[in-house]
Amino acid sequence: MSGLRKIGATFVVPGPCGIAVRDRLKHLTAEDERVLRLVGDHLGTLASRDLKARCAAGLEHDAELWAERKRALTPGSSSRWAGSITKASHDQWALARRGQLAHIQHLEAGVRTIEHRLSLPVGEAGSRRAPGGYRSKREWFAKTRRLHVLTDRLDAARADWEAGRVGVVRGQKRLLNTRHHLRAAGLTQEQWCARWRAGRRFLAADGESGKRFGNETIRVTPDGEVSVKLPAPLAYLANAPHGRYVLAATVAFAHRGEQWADRIQTNRAVAYRIHEDTIRGRWYLTASWTIPPVKTVPLATARTHGLVGVDTNADHLAAWRLDTHGNPVGEPCRFDYDLSGTAQHRDAQIRHALIRLLHFARRHGLAIAVEDLDFTAEKTREKHGRRKTFRKLISGMPTARLRARLVSMAAELGITIVAVDPAYTSRWGAQHWQKPLTTKARKTTRHDAAAVAIGRRALGLSIRRRTAPPPAHRSDEQGHRTVQAGSAAPGREEPRPRIPGPRTRSVRAGYGAKAGNQDTQHRSGCPAEHEPWHQDSLPLSL
């Protein structure tokens, strides 16, 4: 028990701060597609140059350099296009910096693990808290070479981080590497080139509050008419006044269409992005805007009527309803999803599972308790070694996608999400709740028991079930001992301090922390008149 880590605090997950909706641009003419490709290729070239300038500036970038970059782009596009390009370049550089820091932390974790295992004798067994030595001299030697490789990579990554150098590929690095493996990817050179050009185009414009329909660059009217402000070198392609090109296609956002219409009719900012799906041969328009932060309810309010504990797994969500006292109510629920196939299929499977879970919680008017999972540092081969099945399992769990989807979908239904520390929920749930909840008619799985553990932790109750001793064996005769520690007891799930006493052999009998002053009372109940009397504790062997 002394090796348990500190349990993190439970908190209410804040709601989303932005919205994005998408609709297909149907019935585009060949001229419309040609103009969109010309505009996107031209602005994509400018965006590539600006990103190169931003990466070259590194950590020395400031507001003056930002303004200089924008002035350099304005003659070849417009002031608004230049503002969108520079902002996108800065966001892409910042994203690369965050990825670089995560890569450094990943390498540091690998180096620490290998150094620890190399310091142990070959064949030494590990423990639950730390891995042991390597199994053979051959593996030990291979890991010494692996340590040198990771150390060199770590030194190079740290040098780049301190200098502010990042590596960014416009059009996706994965697609760039696919160019050398077209046969394995099932693509022809023409198909790859079409995807590469589509990925490097730039057709995105930030919104402006107070301007007509919330955006002057890419404008969408309440009737769904889409028009684009052409860059200065392509103004000759305009088919409308003021250098604009009106597309033949119209849009109508089925999802959140009323919210979008309310924003553009009051001239509030809406950002738009036009992109081509070369696989399907379609064009799409994405609209996005920010919303005020959703007010979260206090944690005590979310616990008022109990909640639904949810355990996230690689192929399903295990849920169980709990009352205010932490007792499971009804039967466990299972919401399956299949994460094989394309990205669109996986995303649809997650949405279907989450909407069933949310409808279940809304029927009972309860909040949802989930684990605050993060497997960023748990997927390395240095940590798990030959356990490829386990590494594949945790890599396949869509924790980030589930969390983002669940928060946004729950905010629409007014359901509160409570996040808890995932430490020991599966282990303690199986240990304390799987067997008691199993009956002849119901087979409780380990995941169902973990859902109960998660829900109890979200309610502020202890997971472990401590059974009181029989009345005859209680020191105070049917006394005050209870099964669970109170929710207000600090550190109720953490290692208990070693209290000195006779049964721990840290101090001699009768002088423990809870022994009290035994000199004040005689065995007969009268004040002591002779020598003080002490009653020794029972021997530990009994």
FIFINU-321317 format. One record per residue (C-alpha): z, x, y; residue in three letters. Coordinates in steps of 0.5 Angstrom, whole numbers. Layout:
// FIFINU-321317
c3 Z&c1 X&c2 Y&rest Ala $
...
This chain:
// FIFINU-321317
c3 0&c1 0&c2 0&rest Met $
c3 1&c1 6&c2 5&rest Ser $
c3 -6&c1 7&c2 5&rest Gly $
c3 -8&c1 0&c2 8&rest Leu $
c3 -12&c1 1&c2 15&rest Arg $
c3 -10&c1 -3&c2 21&rest Lys $
c3 -12&c1 -10&c2 21&rest Ile $
c3 -16&c1 -12&c2 27&rest Gly $
c3 -15&c1 -18&c2 31&rest Ala $
c3 -18&c1 -25&c2 30&rest Thr $
c3 -22&c1 -27&c2 36&rest Phe $
c3 -27&c1 -33&c2 38&rest Val $
c3 -34&c1 -30&c2 39&rest Val $
c3 -38&c1 -31&c2 45&rest Pro $
c3 -44&c1 -36&c2 46&rest Gly $
c3 -51&c1 -33&c2 47&rest Pro $
c3 -53&c1 -31&c2 54&rest Cys $
c3 -61&c1 -32&c2 54&rest Gly $
c3 -66&c1 -37&c2 51&rest Ile $
c3 -73&c1 -36&c2 48&rest Ala $
c3 -78&c1 -41&c2 46&rest Val $
c3 -85&c1 -40&c2 43&rest Arg $
c3 -92&c1 -44&c2 43&rest Asp $
c3 -99&c1 -43&c2 41&rest Arg $
c3 -104&c1 -42&c2 45&rest Leu $
c3 -109&c1 -46&c2 42&rest Lys $
c3 -117&c1 -47&c2 43&rest His $
c3 -118&c1 -41&c2 47&rest Leu $
c3 -125&c1 -39&c2 48&rest Thr $
c3 -128&c1 -33&c2 47&rest Ala $
c3 -128&c1 -31&c2 54&rest Glu $
c3 -121&c1 -33&c2 55&rest Asp $
c3 -119&c1 -28&c2 49&rest Glu $
c3 -124&c1 -22&c2 52&rest Arg $
c3 -120&c1 -23&c2 59&rest Val $
c3 -113&c1 -23&c2 56&rest Leu $
c3 -115&c1 -16&c2 52&rest Arg $
c3 -118&c1 -13&c2 58&rest Leu $
c3 -112&c1 -15&c2 62&rest Val $
c3 -107&c1 -13&c2 56&rest Gly $
c3 -111&c1 -6&c2 55&rest Asp $
c3 -111&c1 -4&c2 62&rest His $
c3 -103&c1 -6&c2 63&rest Leu $
c3 -102&c1 -2&c2 57&rest Gly $
c3 -105&c1 4&c2 59&rest Thr $
c3 -101&c1 4&c2 66&rest Leu $
c3 -94&c1 2&c2 61&rest Ala $
c3 -96&c1 8&c2 57&rest Ser $
c3 -96&c1 13&c2 63&rest Arg $
c3 -90&c1 10&c2 66&rest Asp $
c3 -86&c1 11&c2 60&rest Leu $
c3 -88&c1 18&c2 59&rest Lys $
c3 -86&c1 19&c2 67&rest Ala $
c3 -79&c1 15&c2 65&rest Arg $
c3 -78&c1 20&c2 59&rest Cys $
c3 -80&c1 26&c2 63&rest Ala $
c3 -74&c1 24&c2 68&rest Ala $
c3 -69&c1 24&c2 63&rest Gly $
c3 -62&c1 24&c2 65&rest Leu $
c3 -64&c1 25&c2 73&rest Glu $
c3 -67&c1 19&c2 74&rest His $
c3 -65&c1 15&c2 80&rest Asp $
c3 -67&c1 9&c2 84&rest Ala $
c3 -71&c1 13&c2 88&rest Glu $
c3 -75&c1 16&c2 82&rest Leu $
c3 -76&c1 8&c2 80&rest Trp $
c3 -79&c1 6&c2 87&rest Ala $
c3 -83&c1 12&c2 86&rest Glu $
c3 -86&c1 10&c2 79&rest Arg $
c3 -87&c1 3&c2 82&rest Lys $
c3 -91&c1 5&c2 88&rest Arg $
c3 -95&c1 9&c2 83&rest Ala $
c3 -97&c1 3&c2 79&rest Leu $
c3 -98&c1 -2&c2 85&rest Thr $
c3 -105&c1 0&c2 87&rest Pro $
c3 -108&c1 0&c2 79&rest Gly $
c3 -104&c1 -7&c2 78&rest Ser $
c3 -100&c1 -11&c2 83&rest Ser $
c3 -93&c1 -10&c2 86&rest Ser $
c3 -90&c1 -16&c2 81&rest Arg $
c3 -94&c1 -13&c2 75&rest Trp $
c3 -91&c1 -6&c2 77&rest Ala $
c3 -84&c1 -8&c2 77&rest Gly $
c3 -85&c1 -11&c2 70&rest Ser $
c3 -88&c1 -5&c2 67&rest Ile $
c3 -82&c1 0&c2 70&rest Thr $
c3 -77&c1 -5&c2 68&rest Lys $
c3 -80&c1 -5&c2 61&rest Ala $
c3 -80&c1 2&c2 61&rest Ser $
c3 -73&c1 3&c2 63&rest His $
c3 -71&c1 -2&c2 58&rest Asp $
c3 -75&c1 2&c2 52&rest Gln $
c3 -72&c1 9&c2 54&rest Trp $
c3 -65&c1 6&c2 54&rest Ala $
c3 -66&c1 3&c2 47&rest Leu $
c3 -68&c1 9&c2 45&rest Ala $
c3 -62&c1 13&c2 47&rest Arg $
c3 -58&c1 8&c2 44&rest Arg $
c3 -61&c1 9&c2 37&rest Gly $
c3 -61&c1 16&c2 38&rest Gln $
c3 -53&c1 16&c2 39&rest Leu $
c3 -53&c1 12&c2 33&rest Ala $
c3 -57&c1 17&c2 29&rest His $
c3 -52&c1 22&c2 31&rest Ile $
c3 -46&c1 18&c2 29&rest Gln $
c3 -50&c1 17&c2 22&rest His $
c3 -51&c1 25&c2 21&rest Leu $
c3 -44&c1 26&c2 23&rest Glu $
c3 -41&c1 21&c2 18&rest Ala $
c3 -46&c1 25&c2 12&rest Gly $
c3 -44&c1 32&c2 14&rest Val $
c3 -36&c1 30&c2 14&rest Arg $
c3 -37&c1 27&c2 7&rest Thr $
c3 -41&c1 33&c2 4&rest Ile $
c3 -36&c1 38&c2 7&rest Glu $
c3 -30&c1 34&c2 4&rest His $
c3 -33&c1 33&c2 -3&rest Arg $
c3 -36&c1 41&c2 -3&rest Leu $
c3 -28&c1 43&c2 -1&rest Ser $
c3 -26&c1 40&c2 -8&rest Leu $
c3 -27&c1 43&c2 -15&rest Pro $
c3 -33&c1 41&c2 -19&rest Val $
c3 -31&c1 35&c2 -23&rest Gly $
c3 -25&c1 33&c2 -19&rest Glu $
c3 -24&c1 25&c2 -19&rest Ala $
c3 -24&c1 21&c2 -13&rest Gly $
c3 -19&c1 16&c2 -11&rest Ser $
c3 -20&c1 9&c2 -8&rest Arg $
c3 -20&c1 12&c2 -1&rest Arg $
c3 -24&c1 18&c2 -1&rest Ala $
c3 -29&c1 21&c2 -6&rest Pro $
c3 -28&c1 26&c2 -11&rest Gly $
c3 -32&c1 33&c2 -12&rest Gly $
c3 -39&c1 33&c2 -15&rest Tyr $
c3 -40&c1 32&c2 -22&rest Arg $
c3 -44&c1 39&c2 -24&rest Ser $
c3 -45&c1 46&c2 -21&rest Lys $
c3 -52&c1 44&c2 -20&rest Arg $
c3 -51&c1 38&c2 -16&rest Glu $
c3 -46&c1 42&c2 -12&rest Trp $
c3 -51&c1 47&c2 -10&rest Phe $
c3 -56&c1 41&c2 -8&rest Ala $
c3 -51&c1 38&c2 -4&rest Lys $
c3 -50&c1 45&c2 0&rest Thr $
c3 -57&c1 45&c2 1&rest Arg $
c3 -57&c1 38&c2 4&rest Arg $
c3 -51&c1 40&c2 8&rest Leu $
c3 -55&c1 45&c2 12&rest His $
c3 -61&c1 40&c2 13&rest Val $
c3 -56&c1 35&c2 16&rest Leu $
c3 -53&c1 40&c2 20&rest Thr $
c3 -60&c1 43&c2 23&rest Asp $
c3 -62&c1 36&c2 24&rest Arg $
c3 -55&c1 34&c2 28&rest Leu $
c3 -55&c1 40&c2 32&rest Asp $
c3 -62&c1 38&c2 34&rest Ala $
c3 -60&c1 31&c2 36&rest Ala $
c3 -54&c1 33&c2 40&rest Arg $
c3 -59&c1 38&c2 44&rest Ala $
c3 -64&c1 32&c2 45&rest Asp $
c3 -58&c1 28&c2 47&rest Trp $
c3 -55&c1 32&c2 52&rest Glu $
c3 -62&c1 34&c2 55&rest Ala $
c3 -64&c1 26&c2 55&rest Gly $
c3 -70&c1 27&c2 51&rest Arg $
c3 -72&c1 21&c2 47&rest Val $
c3 -78&c1 20&c2 42&rest Gly $
c3 -81&c1 13&c2 44&rest Val $
c3 -88&c1 10&c2 41&rest Val $
c3 -91&c1 4&c2 44&rest Arg $
c3 -94&c1 0&c2 38&rest Gly $
c3 -88&c1 2&c2 33&rest Gln $
c3 -87&c1 8&c2 30&rest Lys $
c3 -88&c1 5&c2 23&rest Arg $
c3 -95&c1 2&c2 25&rest Leu $
c3 -97&c1 9&c2 27&rest Leu $
c3 -95&c1 12&c2 20&rest Asn $
c3 -98&c1 7&c2 17&rest Thr $
c3 -105&c1 10&c2 19&rest Arg $
c3 -104&c1 16&c2 14&rest His $
c3 -103&c1 11&c2 8&rest His $
c3 -108&c1 5&c2 9&rest Leu $
c3 -109&c1 4&c2 2&rest Arg $
c3 -102&c1 3&c2 0&rest Ala $
c3 -101&c1 -2&c2 6&rest Ala $
c3 -107&c1 -5&c2 4&rest Gly $
c3 -111&c1 -5&c2 11&rest Leu $
c3 -118&c1 -2&c2 13&rest Thr $
c3 -119&c1 2&c2 19&rest Gln $
c3 -121&c1 -3&c2 23&rest Glu $
c3 -115&c1 -8&c2 21&rest Gln $
c3 -110&c1 -2&c2 23&rest Trp $
c3 -114&c1 -1&c2 30&rest Cys $
c3 -113&c1 -8&c2 32&rest Ala $
c3 -106&c1 -8&c2 30&rest Arg $
c3 -105&c1 -2&c2 34&rest Trp $
c3 -109&c1 -4&c2 40&rest Arg $
c3 -105&c1 -11&c2 40&rest Ala $
c3 -98&c1 -7&c2 39&rest Gly $
c3 -100&c1 -3&c2 45&rest Arg $
c3 -102&c1 -8&c2 50&rest Arg $
c3 -98&c1 -11&c2 56&rest Phe $
c3 -98&c1 -18&c2 58&rest Leu $
c3 -91&c1 -19&c2 60&rest Ala $
c3 -88&c1 -22&c2 67&rest Ala $
c3 -81&c1 -22&c2 69&rest Asp $
c3 -79&c1 -29&c2 73&rest Gly $
c3 -77&c1 -30&c2 80&rest Glu $
c3 -73&c1 -35&c2 83&rest Ser $
c3 -75&c1 -39&c2 89&rest Gly $
c3 -83&c1 -38&c2 87&rest Lys $
c3 -87&c1 -43&c2 85&rest Arg $
c3 -86&c1 -45&c2 78&rest Phe $
c3 -81&c1 -39&c2 77&rest Gly $
c3 -86&c1 -34&c2 76&rest Asn $
c3 -92&c1 -32&c2 80&rest Glu $
c3 -95&c1 -27&c2 75&rest Thr $
c3 -96&c1 -31&c2 69&rest Ile $
c3 -95&c1 -38&c2 72&rest Arg $
c3 -94&c1 -45&c2 67&rest Val $
c3 -95&c1 -51&c2 70&rest Thr $
c3 -91&c1 -57&c2 68&rest Pro $
c3 -97&c1 -60&c2 65&rest Asp $
c3 -98&c1 -54&c2 61&rest Gly $
c3 -103&c1 -50&c2 64&rest Glu $
c3 -103&c1 -43&c2 64&rest Val $
c3 -106&c1 -38&c2 69&rest Ser $
c3 -105&c1 -30&c2 70&rest Val $
c3 -105&c1 -26&c2 76&rest Lys $
c3 -111&c1 -21&c2 75&rest Leu $
c3 -110&c1 -14&c2 76&rest Pro $
c3 -113&c1 -11&c2 82&rest Ala $
c3 -119&c1 -7&c2 78&rest Pro $
c3 -120&c1 -14&c2 74&rest Leu $
c3 -120&c1 -18&c2 80&rest Ala $
c3 -128&c1 -20&c2 79&rest Tyr $
c3 -126&c1 -24&c2 72&rest Leu $
c3 -122&c1 -29&c2 76&rest Ala $
c3 -124&c1 -36&c2 75&rest Asn $
c3 -119&c1 -39&c2 80&rest Ala $
c3 -117&c1 -38&c2 87&rest Pro $
c3 -113&c1 -32&c2 89&rest His $
c3 -115&c1 -27&c2 84&rest Gly $
c3 -112&c1 -32&c2 78&rest Arg $
c3 -115&c1 -33&c2 71&rest Tyr $
c3 -114&c1 -40&c2 68&rest Val $
c3 -114&c1 -41&c2 61&rest Leu $
c3 -117&c1 -46&c2 57&rest Ala $
c3 -111&c1 -47&c2 53&rest Ala $
c3 -105&c1 -51&c2 54&rest Thr $
c3 -98&c1 -50&c2 52&rest Val $
c3 -92&c1 -56&c2 50&rest Ala $
c3 -86&c1 -53&c2 48&rest Phe $
c3 -83&c1 -57&c2 43&rest Ala $
c3 -76&c1 -54&c2 42&rest His $
c3 -72&c1 -54&c2 49&rest Arg $
c3 -78&c1 -57&c2 52&rest Gly $
c3 -74&c1 -61&c2 57&rest Glu $
c3 -69&c1 -55&c2 59&rest Gln $
c3 -76&c1 -51&c2 60&rest Trp $
c3 -79&c1 -57&c2 65&rest Ala $
c3 -72&c1 -57&c2 69&rest Asp $
c3 -73&c1 -50&c2 70&rest Arg $
c3 -80&c1 -49&c2 73&rest Ile $
c3 -79&c1 -56&c2 77&rest Gln $
c3 -74&c1 -53&c2 81&rest Thr $
c3 -77&c1 -46&c2 81&rest Asn $
c3 -72&c1 -42&c2 77&rest Arg $
c3 -74&c1 -36&c2 74&rest Ala $
c3 -77&c1 -36&c2 67&rest Val $
c3 -80&c1 -30&c2 64&rest Ala $
c3 -87&c1 -30&c2 60&rest Tyr $
c3 -90&c1 -26&c2 55&rest Arg $
c3 -97&c1 -27&c2 52&rest Ile $
c3 -98&c1 -23&c2 45&rest His $
c3 -104&c1 -23&c2 39&rest Glu $
c3 -102&c1 -24&c2 32&rest Asp $
c3 -108&c1 -20&c2 29&rest Thr $
c3 -106&c1 -22&c2 22&rest Ile $
c3 -107&c1 -30&c2 23&rest Arg $
c3 -112&c1 -29&c2 29&rest Gly $
c3 -107&c1 -33&c2 34&rest Arg $
c3 -105&c1 -32&c2 41&rest Trp $
c3 -98&c1 -34&c2 43&rest Tyr $
c3 -94&c1 -35&c2 49&rest Leu $
c3 -86&c1 -34&c2 49&rest Thr $
c3 -82&c1 -36&c2 55&rest Ala $
c3 -75&c1 -34&c2 56&rest Ser $
c3 -69&c1 -35&c2 61&rest Trp $
c3 -62&c1 -33&c2 62&rest Thr $
c3 -56&c1 -38&c2 62&rest Ile $
c3 -49&c1 -38&c2 64&rest Pro $
c3 -44&c1 -36&c2 59&rest Pro $
c3 -42&c1 -41&c2 54&rest Val $
c3 -34&c1 -42&c2 55&rest Lys $
c3 -31&c1 -41&c2 49&rest Thr $
c3 -25&c1 -45&c2 47&rest Val $
c3 -18&c1 -41&c2 46&rest Pro $
c3 -16&c1 -39&c2 39&rest Leu $
c3 -11&c1 -44&c2 38&rest Ala $
c3 -15&c1 -50&c2 40&rest Thr $
c3 -20&c1 -47&c2 35&rest Ala $
c3 -15&c1 -47&c2 29&rest Arg $
c3 -12&c1 -54&c2 31&rest Thr $
c3 -15&c1 -58&c2 25&rest His $
c3 -16&c1 -52&c2 21&rest Gly $
c3 -23&c1 -49&c2 20&rest Leu $
c3 -29&c1 -47&c2 15&rest Val $
c3 -28&c1 -40&c2 12&rest Gly $
c3 -35&c1 -37&c2 10&rest Val $
c3 -36&c1 -31&c2 6&rest Asp $
c3 -43&c1 -27&c2 7&rest Thr $
c3 -47&c1 -25&c2 1&rest Asn $
c3 -54&c1 -22&c2 -1&rest Ala $
c3 -56&c1 -29&c2 -3&rest Asp $
c3 -52&c1 -34&c2 -1&rest His $
c3 -46&c1 -36&c2 4&rest Leu $
c3 -40&c1 -39&c2 0&rest Ala $
c3 -36&c1 -44&c2 4&rest Ala $
c3 -29&c1 -47&c2 3&rest Trp $
c3 -26&c1 -52&c2 8&rest Arg $
c3 -18&c1 -50&c2 10&rest Leu $
c3 -13&c1 -55&c2 13&rest Asp $
c3 -8&c1 -52&c2 19&rest Thr $
c3 -3&c1 -50&c2 13&rest His $
c3 -9&c1 -45&c2 10&rest Gly $
c3 -9&c1 -50&c2 4&rest Asn $
c3 -16&c1 -51&c2 1&rest Pro $
c3 -19&c1 -58&c2 2&rest Val $
c3 -24&c1 -61&c2 -3&rest Gly $
c3 -29&c1 -57&c2 -7&rest Glu $
c3 -33&c1 -50&c2 -5&rest Pro $
c3 -40&c1 -50&c2 -2&rest Cys $
c3 -45&c1 -46&c2 -3&rest Arg $
c3 -51&c1 -45&c2 1&rest Phe $
c3 -57&c1 -41&c2 -2&rest Asp $
c3 -63&c1 -37&c2 1&rest Tyr $
c3 -68&c1 -32&c2 -1&rest Asp $
c3 -69&c1 -26&c2 2&rest Leu $
c3 -76&c1 -24&c2 -1&rest Ser $
c3 -83&c1 -24&c2 2&rest Gly $
c3 -85&c1 -24&c2 9&rest Thr $
c3 -80&c1 -23&c2 15&rest Ala $
c3 -82&c1 -30&c2 17&rest Gln $
c3 -80&c1 -33&c2 10&rest His $
c3 -73&c1 -29&c2 11&rest Arg $
c3 -72&c1 -32&c2 17&rest Asp $
c3 -74&c1 -39&c2 15&rest Ala $
c3 -69&c1 -38&c2 9&rest Gln $
c3 -63&c1 -36&c2 14&rest Ile $
c3 -64&c1 -41&c2 19&rest Arg $
c3 -64&c1 -47&c2 13&rest His $
c3 -58&c1 -44&c2 10&rest Ala $
c3 -54&c1 -44&c2 17&rest Leu $
c3 -56&c1 -51&c2 19&rest Ile $
c3 -54&c1 -54&c2 13&rest Arg $
c3 -47&c1 -50&c2 14&rest Leu $
c3 -47&c1 -52&c2 21&rest Leu $
c3 -48&c1 -59&c2 19&rest His $
c3 -42&c1 -59&c2 14&rest Phe $
c3 -38&c1 -56&c2 19&rest Ala $
c3 -40&c1 -61&c2 24&rest Arg $
c3 -38&c1 -67&c2 20&rest Arg $
c3 -31&c1 -65&c2 19&rest His $
c3 -31&c1 -63&c2 26&rest Gly $
c3 -28&c1 -56&c2 25&rest Leu $
c3 -29&c1 -49&c2 27&rest Ala $
c3 -33&c1 -43&c2 23&rest Ile $
c3 -29&c1 -37&c2 21&rest Ala $
c3 -34&c1 -31&c2 19&rest Val $
c3 -33&c1 -24&c2 18&rest Glu $
c3 -34&c1 -19&c2 23&rest Asp $
c3 -39&c1 -15&c2 19&rest Leu $
c3 -42&c1 -8&c2 21&rest Asp $
c3 -45&c1 -4&c2 15&rest Phe $
c3 -48&c1 1&c2 20&rest Thr $
c3 -44&c1 7&c2 17&rest Ala $
c3 -44&c1 4&c2 10&rest Glu $
c3 -51&c1 5&c2 7&rest Lys $
c3 -51&c1 13&c2 7&rest Thr $
c3 -53&c1 16&c2 0&rest Arg $
c3 -47&c1 21&c2 2&rest Glu $
c3 -42&c1 16&c2 2&rest Lys $
c3 -44&c1 12&c2 -4&rest His $
c3 -48&c1 17&c2 -8&rest Gly $
c3 -51&c1 15&c2 -15&rest Arg $
c3 -49&c1 8&c2 -13&rest Arg $
c3 -56&c1 6&c2 -11&rest Lys $
c3 -55&c1 -2&c2 -14&rest Thr $
c3 -49&c1 -2&c2 -9&rest Phe $
c3 -53&c1 1&c2 -3&rest Arg $
c3 -59&c1 -4&c2 -4&rest Lys $
c3 -54&c1 -10&c2 -4&rest Leu $
c3 -51&c1 -8&c2 3&rest Ile $
c3 -57&c1 -6&c2 6&rest Ser $
c3 -60&c1 -13&c2 4&rest Gly $
c3 -55&c1 -17&c2 7&rest Met $
c3 -58&c1 -19&c2 14&rest Pro $
c3 -51&c1 -19&c2 18&rest Thr $
c3 -54&c1 -18&c2 24&rest Ala $
c3 -59&c1 -23&c2 24&rest Arg $
c3 -54&c1 -28&c2 21&rest Leu $
c3 -49&c1 -27&c2 26&rest Arg $
c3 -55&c1 -28&c2 32&rest Ala $
c3 -57&c1 -34&c2 29&rest Arg $
c3 -51&c1 -37&c2 27&rest Leu $
c3 -48&c1 -36&c2 34&rest Val $
c3 -54&c1 -39&c2 38&rest Ser $
c3 -55&c1 -45&c2 33&rest Met $
c3 -47&c1 -46&c2 33&rest Ala $
c3 -47&c1 -46&c2 41&rest Ala $
c3 -52&c1 -52&c2 41&rest Glu $
c3 -48&c1 -56&c2 36&rest Leu $
c3 -42&c1 -55&c2 40&rest Gly $
c3 -38&c1 -51&c2 34&rest Ile $
c3 -34&c1 -45&c2 35&rest Thr $
c3 -35&c1 -39&c2 31&rest Ile $
c3 -28&c1 -35&c2 30&rest Val $
c3 -29&c1 -27&c2 27&rest Ala $
c3 -24&c1 -24&c2 23&rest Val $
c3 -23&c1 -17&c2 20&rest Asp $
c3 -27&c1 -16&c2 14&rest Pro $
c3 -22&c1 -11&c2 11&rest Ala $
c3 -19&c1 -13&c2 4&rest Tyr $
c3 -22&c1 -20&c2 4&rest Thr $
c3 -26&c1 -20&c2 -2&rest Ser $
c3 -20&c1 -16&c2 -6&rest Arg $
c3 -14&c1 -20&c2 -4&rest Trp $
c3 -18&c1 -27&c2 -4&rest Gly $
c3 -20&c1 -25&c2 -12&rest Ala $
c3 -13&c1 -23&c2 -13&rest Gln $
c3 -9&c1 -28&c2 -10&rest His $
c3 -13&c1 -34&c2 -10&rest Trp $
c3 -19&c1 -34&c2 -15&rest Gln $
c3 -14&c1 -36&c2 -21&rest Lys $
c3 -10&c1 -41&c2 -18&rest Pro $
c3 -16&c1 -45&c2 -15&rest Leu $
c3 -20&c1 -45&c2 -22&rest Thr $
c3 -19&c1 -51&c2 -26&rest Thr $
c3 -22&c1 -54&c2 -33&rest Lys $
c3 -27&c1 -58&c2 -28&rest Ala $
c3 -28&c1 -52&c2 -23&rest Arg $
c3 -30&c1 -45&c2 -24&rest Lys $
c3 -28&c1 -41&c2 -18&rest Thr $
c3 -32&c1 -35&c2 -16&rest Thr $
c3 -30&c1 -29&c2 -13&rest Arg $
c3 -34&c1 -31&c2 -7&rest His $
c3 -31&c1 -37&c2 -6&rest Asp $
c3 -24&c1 -34&c2 -6&rest Ala $
c3 -26&c1 -29&c2 -1&rest Ala $
c3 -28&c1 -35&c2 3&rest Ala $
c3 -21&c1 -38&c2 3&rest Val $
c3 -18&c1 -31&c2 5&rest Ala $
c3 -23&c1 -31&c2 11&rest Ile $
c3 -20&c1 -38&c2 13&rest Gly $
c3 -13&c1 -36&c2 12&rest Arg $
c3 -14&c1 -30&c2 16&rest Arg $
c3 -17&c1 -34&c2 22&rest Ala $
c3 -12&c1 -39&c2 22&rest Leu $
c3 -7&c1 -33&c2 23&rest Gly $
c3 -4&c1 -34&c2 16&rest Leu $
c3 -3&c1 -28&c2 11&rest Ser $
c3 -8&c1 -28&c2 5&rest Ile $
c3 -3&c1 -25&c2 0&rest Arg $
c3 1&c1 -30&c2 -4&rest Arg $
c3 8&c1 -28&c2 -5&rest Arg $
c3 12&c1 -32&c2 -10&rest Thr $
c3 20&c1 -33&c2 -8&rest Ala $
c3 24&c1 -31&c2 -14&rest Pro $
c3 28&c1 -37&c2 -18&rest Pro $
c3 34&c1 -40&c2 -14&rest Pro $
c3 39&c1 -37&c2 -19&rest Ala $
c3 36&c1 -30&c2 -17&rest His $
c3 37&c1 -30&c2 -10&rest Arg $
c3 42&c1 -27&c2 -7&rest Ser $
c3 44&c1 -32&c2 -2&rest Asp $
c3 43&c1 -38&c2 -7&rest Glu $
c3 38&c1 -43&c2 -5&rest Gln $
c3 37&c1 -39&c2 1&rest Gly $
c3 32&c1 -38&c2 6&rest His $
c3 26&c1 -34&c2 3&rest Arg $
c3 19&c1 -37&c2 4&rest Thr $
c3 13&c1 -36&c2 0&rest Val $
c3 9&c1 -34&c2 6&rest Gln $
c3 11&c1 -30&c2 13&rest Ala $
c3 10&c1 -34&c2 19&rest Gly $
c3 4&c1 -33&c2 23&rest Ser $
c3 8&c1 -30&c2 29&rest Ala $
c3 11&c1 -24&c2 25&rest Ala $
c3 7&c1 -18&c2 27&rest Pro $
c3 4&c1 -14&c2 22&rest Gly $
c3 5&c1 -19&c2 16&rest Arg $
c3 -1&c1 -16&c2 13&rest Glu $
c3 0&c1 -9&c2 14&rest Glu $
c3 4&c1 -4&c2 10&rest Pro $
c3 11&c1 -5&c2 10&rest Arg $
c3 16&c1 0&c2 13&rest Pro $
c3 20&c1 4&c2 8&rest Arg $
c3 27&c1 1&c2 9&rest Ile $
c3 33&c1 6&c2 7&rest Pro $
c3 38&c1 3&c2 2&rest Gly $
c3 41&c1 4&c2 -5&rest Pro $
c3 35&c1 1&c2 -8&rest Arg $
c3 30&c1 6&c2 -5&rest Thr $
c3 35&c1 12&c2 -6&rest Arg $
c3 34&c1 14&c2 1&rest Ser $
c3 42&c1 13&c2 3&rest Val $
c3 48&c1 12&c2 -2&rest Arg $
c3 50&c1 5&c2 -4&rest Ala $
c3 53&c1 1&c2 1&rest Gly $
c3 50&c1 5&c2 7&rest Tyr $
c3 44&c1 2&c2 8&rest Gly $
c3 40&c1 -1&c2 14&rest Ala $
c3 42&c1 -8&c2 11&rest Lys $
c3 49&c1 -7&c2 8&rest Ala $
c3 53&c1 -9&c2 14&rest Gly $
c3 60&c1 -7&c2 14&rest Asn $
c3 64&c1 -8&c2 8&rest Gln $
c3 70&c1 -5&c2 10&rest Asp $
c3 72&c1 -12&c2 13&rest Thr $
c3 73&c1 -16&c2 7&rest Gln $
c3 77&c1 -15&c2 1&rest His $
c3 75&c1 -18&c2 -6&rest Arg $
c3 80&c1 -24&c2 -5&rest Ser $
c3 77&c1 -26&c2 1&rest Gly $
c3 83&c1 -23&c2 5&rest Cys $
c3 83&c1 -18&c2 10&rest Pro $
c3 84&c1 -11&c2 7&rest Ala $
c3 91&c1 -8&c2 7&rest Glu $
c3 90&c1 -2&c2 2&rest His $
c3 84&c1 2&c2 1&rest Glu $
c3 77&c1 0&c2 3&rest Pro $
c3 73&c1 -3&c2 -3&rest Trp $
c3 66&c1 -2&c2 -4&rest His $
c3 61&c1 -6&c2 -9&rest Gln $
c3 56&c1 -1&c2 -12&rest Asp $
c3 49&c1 -4&c2 -13&rest Ser $
c3 46&c1 -5&c2 -20&rest Leu $
c3 43&c1 1&c2 -23&rest Pro $
c3 35&c1 1&c2 -22&rest Leu $
c3 34&c1 1&c2 -30&rest Ser $
c3 37&c1 -7&c2 -31&rest Leu $
